[in-house]
Amino acid sequence: MSERSGIFAGDNPFEIAQAWLSEAEATELNDPNAIALSTVDADGLPNVRMVLLKEIEKDAFVFFTNYESKKGREIDQSGKAAFVMHWKSQRRQIRVRGNVSREDGPQADSYFKSRSLKSRLGAWASKQSQPLSSRAALMAEVAKITALKGPDPDRPPFWGGFRIIPTEIEFWADGAFRLHDRFVWRRETPEHDWYVERLNP
């Protein structure tokens, strides 16, 4: 295992990731928990979009979305995803690749209830990633859902979380003259131990 110190020190990559995110929360102006999430379609063509990471667990990364969206359908089809978190203020990034499972139980219910009422109603109203004739049509659907669901809507059955259980996590920090510091943690499966090595910039 490569010797690591400073911001790279530690025996648990999820704790390192949480520490980096906590530091970024103090300096990043907007959405320090934003991730660029990558999935692939049935032909292997990648798609990438920004979503918000909502939790770093002891062995996984969790975000929430509409299961019927393009990303939701692609994740269900492949069972895999990757993402990168980049903090310009910290000059750091974390890359993650792994297998994905759904989180559609009490944890998803709890997070849904923590969202603002308008966001919860919007989740019901939006047929995410599907064609939309106009913004007026969307707002009409929101009004209809508001009348139907009332002030405390339950989580839609088509909306919930995804848990990325990584087999690879890379920590990257900017270095002078583009001689960046990179350490990658790899394991064959979540049941295997991590192997850590330093990479060339």
C-alpha positions as CSV (number, residue, x, y, z in Angstrom):
1,M,0.0,0.0,0.0
2,S,1.4,3.4,-0.9
3,E,2.2,5.7,2.0
4,R,-0.4,8.4,2.4
5,S,-0.5,11.5,4.7
6,G,-2.3,14.8,5.1
7,I,-5.6,15.0,3.3
8,F,-5.1,11.4,1.9
9,A,-4.5,9.8,5.3
10,G,-6.8,7.2,6.7
11,D,-7.9,3.6,6.4
12,N,-11.5,4.2,5.3
13,P,-12.2,5.9,2.0
14,F,-15.7,6.8,3.0
15,E,-14.4,8.7,6.0
16,I,-11.9,10.5,3.8
17,A,-14.7,11.3,1.3
18,Q,-16.9,12.7,4.1
19,A,-14.0,14.8,5.5
20,W,-13.4,16.3,2.0
21,L,-17.1,17.0,1.6
22,S,-17.3,18.7,5.0
23,E,-14.3,20.9,4.2
24,A,-15.9,21.8,0.8
25,E,-19.2,22.8,2.5
26,A,-17.3,25.7,4.2
27,T,-15.9,27.1,0.9
28,E,-17.9,26.0,-2.1
29,L,-20.5,28.6,-3.0
30,N,-23.2,26.4,-4.4
31,D,-24.1,22.7,-3.9
32,P,-20.9,21.3,-2.5
33,N,-22.6,17.9,-2.7
34,A,-23.2,18.1,-6.5
35,I,-21.9,15.1,-8.4
36,A,-21.7,14.5,-12.2
37,L,-23.4,11.1,-12.5
38,S,-22.6,8.9,-15.4
39,T,-24.7,6.0,-16.7
40,V,-24.8,4.1,-20.0
41,D,-27.7,3.2,-22.3
42,A,-28.5,-0.2,-23.8
43,D,-25.9,0.5,-26.6
44,G,-23.2,1.4,-24.1
45,L,-23.4,5.2,-25.0
46,P,-22.7,7.3,-21.8
47,N,-25.0,9.9,-20.3
48,V,-23.9,12.3,-17.6
49,R,-25.8,14.9,-15.6
50,M,-25.5,16.7,-12.3
51,V,-27.4,15.4,-9.3
52,L,-27.1,16.0,-5.5
53,L,-25.4,13.4,-3.3
54,K,-27.5,13.1,-0.2
55,E,-25.5,10.7,2.0
56,I,-22.2,9.1,2.4
57,E,-22.8,5.9,4.3
58,K,-20.3,3.6,5.9
59,D,-19.9,1.7,2.6
60,A,-21.9,3.5,0.0
61,F,-23.0,6.8,-1.6
62,V,-26.7,7.6,-1.9
63,F,-28.7,10.0,-4.1
64,F,-32.4,10.2,-4.9
65,T,-34.3,10.6,-8.2
66,N,-37.3,9.5,-10.3
67,Y,-36.9,5.8,-11.2
68,E,-38.6,6.4,-14.5
69,S,-36.1,9.1,-15.6
70,K,-33.4,8.2,-18.2
71,K,-30.8,7.8,-15.5
72,G,-33.1,5.7,-13.4
73,R,-33.9,3.4,-16.3
74,E,-30.3,3.1,-17.3
75,I,-29.2,2.3,-13.8
76,D,-31.9,-0.4,-13.5
77,Q,-30.7,-1.9,-16.9
78,S,-27.0,-1.9,-16.1
79,G,-26.8,-2.1,-12.4
80,K,-23.7,0.2,-12.5
81,A,-22.9,3.9,-12.4
82,A,-20.0,6.3,-11.9
83,F,-19.7,9.9,-10.6
84,V,-17.2,12.6,-10.0
85,M,-17.3,15.3,-7.3
86,H,-15.3,18.4,-8.1
87,W,-14.6,21.3,-5.8
88,K,-13.0,24.3,-7.5
89,S,-12.5,26.1,-4.2
90,Q,-10.6,23.1,-2.8
91,R,-8.9,22.0,-6.0
92,R,-9.9,18.5,-5.3
93,Q,-12.1,15.8,-6.8
94,I,-13.3,12.3,-6.0
95,R,-14.2,9.7,-8.6
96,V,-16.4,6.7,-7.8
97,R,-17.4,3.6,-9.8
98,G,-19.5,0.7,-8.7
99,N,-22.6,-1.3,-8.5
100,V,-26.0,0.2,-7.7
101,S,-29.1,-0.9,-5.8
102,R,-32.3,0.9,-5.0
103,E,-33.1,2.5,-1.7
104,D,-36.9,2.6,-1.7
105,G,-37.7,1.9,1.9
106,P,-38.0,4.0,5.1
107,Q,-34.8,5.9,4.3
108,A,-36.3,7.1,1.0
109,D,-39.6,8.0,2.8
110,S,-37.8,10.0,5.4
111,Y,-35.8,12.0,2.9
112,F,-38.8,12.7,0.7
113,K,-40.7,14.1,3.7
114,S,-37.7,16.3,4.5
115,R,-38.0,18.1,1.1
116,S,-40.1,21.3,0.7
117,L,-43.8,20.8,-0.2
118,K,-43.3,22.3,-3.6
119,S,-40.5,19.9,-4.4
120,R,-42.6,16.9,-3.2
121,L,-45.5,18.0,-5.4
122,G,-43.1,18.6,-8.3
123,A,-41.8,15.0,-8.0
124,W,-45.3,13.8,-8.4
125,A,-46.1,16.1,-11.3
126,S,-42.9,15.7,-13.4
127,K,-42.7,12.8,-15.8
128,Q,-38.9,13.2,-15.7
129,S,-37.0,12.9,-19.0
130,Q,-40.2,12.6,-21.0
131,P,-41.2,15.2,-23.7
132,L,-43.1,18.2,-22.4
133,S,-45.4,20.4,-24.5
134,S,-44.9,23.6,-22.5
135,R,-44.1,25.0,-19.1
136,A,-47.8,25.9,-18.8
137,A,-48.6,22.2,-19.1
138,L,-46.2,21.3,-16.3
139,M,-47.6,24.0,-14.0
140,A,-51.2,22.8,-14.7
141,E,-50.1,19.3,-13.7
142,V,-48.6,20.7,-10.5
143,A,-51.9,22.4,-9.7
144,K,-53.8,19.2,-10.3
145,I,-51.4,17.2,-8.1
146,T,-51.7,19.9,-5.4
147,A,-55.4,19.6,-5.3
148,L,-55.3,15.8,-5.4
149,K,-52.5,15.1,-2.9
150,G,-52.9,17.9,-0.4
151,P,-50.3,19.4,1.9
152,D,-48.5,16.2,2.9
153,P,-48.0,14.0,-0.1
154,D,-46.5,10.5,0.3
155,R,-43.4,9.5,-1.7
156,P,-44.4,8.4,-5.2
157,P,-43.8,4.8,-6.0
158,F,-41.6,5.8,-8.9
159,W,-39.3,8.0,-6.8
160,G,-36.6,7.0,-4.4
161,G,-32.9,6.5,-3.8
162,F,-30.0,4.7,-5.5
163,R,-27.1,3.4,-3.4
164,I,-23.7,3.2,-5.2
165,I,-21.5,0.6,-3.6
166,P,-18.1,1.3,-5.1
167,T,-15.4,-1.0,-6.3
168,E,-13.2,2.0,-7.1
169,I,-12.7,5.4,-5.4
170,E,-10.0,7.9,-6.5
171,F,-9.0,10.9,-4.6
172,W,-7.3,13.7,-6.6
173,A,-5.7,16.9,-5.4
174,D,-4.2,19.7,-7.5
175,G,-0.4,19.9,-7.6
176,A,2.0,22.5,-8.8
177,F,3.0,22.3,-12.5
178,R,0.1,19.8,-13.0
179,L,2.0,17.2,-10.9
180,H,-1.2,16.3,-9.2
181,D,-1.6,13.8,-6.3
182,R,-3.8,10.8,-7.0
183,F,-4.6,7.8,-4.9
184,V,-7.0,5.1,-6.0
185,W,-8.7,2.6,-3.8
186,R,-9.8,-0.6,-5.6
187,R,-11.5,-3.9,-4.6
188,E,-12.9,-6.7,-6.7
189,T,-16.2,-6.8,-4.8
190,P,-17.6,-5.1,-1.7
191,E,-16.7,-8.2,0.2
192,H,-13.0,-7.9,-0.7
193,D,-10.4,-5.6,1.1
194,W,-9.3,-2.4,-0.5
195,Y,-6.0,-2.1,-2.3
196,V,-4.6,1.5,-2.5
197,E,-2.0,2.8,-4.9
198,R,-0.6,6.1,-6.0
199,L,-1.2,7.1,-9.7
200,N,0.8,9.3,-12.0
201,P,-0.8,12.7,-12.5
